[in-house]
Amino acid sequence: MSADKRHIHLGFTHEDYQEGIHICYLYNNDEERRRFLHAFISSGIADRESIDYLADVSTPEDLERVIDDLAIRELVADRGEQFKLATATSTYFPDGQFNPDSMLDRFRDMYAIGHARGYAGSRVAGEPSWSLRGVPGSDRLVELEARVNNLVKEVPLTTLCQYDMRKFDGGTIFEILNVHPLMIVRGQIMRNPFYVPPDQFLAERNAAAKRQW
C-alpha cells in the first residue's frame, strides 16, 4: 500500500491500519456483531470519515429497525451526511440484477462523495446475505469481493463485509476467505492465510468453471 495513506482505527482492535483495507467479518453471534459494528462506526466518526452502511433490508422503513438493532441511534444522530444508511436493494441491485461492475462504480462514488464533502476518509460496511435469495447475478458476488482488492488500491475505501456463518455454506465461506486479505473470527482480526490475490483467484476460478463445461 502507498506510504502516504492515512492510518486509521477500527474500534475493535488497538492496532492501526492503513485506510483502504478489505476485511471479512465471519460471525455467528449477534451480540458480538452489534459490538463490532458499533465500534467500527464510532471509530470512523471519530476519525472524521464518511460511512456508508448497506443493510440487507428491502424498504426504507426497515432502516429504522437496523439503527436500533445495531444500537447506533445516539451515535449517528445529527451526523448529517457523515453516516448514510441504505437498503441492499438500492445499492447492490437497484435495477433488479446484481452486476459487479456497477457495484464497483457505486463504491467509487461513495469515496468520491465523501472526499468532495471534506471528510478525511471513507468506509463502508455491507450485509451480503441478500445474495442467498436468488437475486439475478448474485452468483457473481465472490467476483465482486475479489475485485474490491484492486479497487481499494485505486481509492482507499475501507471495506467491512459481514458474513453470517449460520446462513452461508462452507464452500461459499471458503471462497469468501480466499478474497479477503484480513478476516475477523471469534473477535480477533488477523492476516488471512487463505487469501489469494484477485487476478490469480479469478483466473483459477474461471479456468475451473470452463473445465466443468
Summary of the structure (lengths in Angstrom):
residues: 213
radius of gyration: 16.5
end to end distance: 38.1
largest distance: 54.3
contacts: 633
relative contact order: 0.18
helix: 47%
strand: 21%
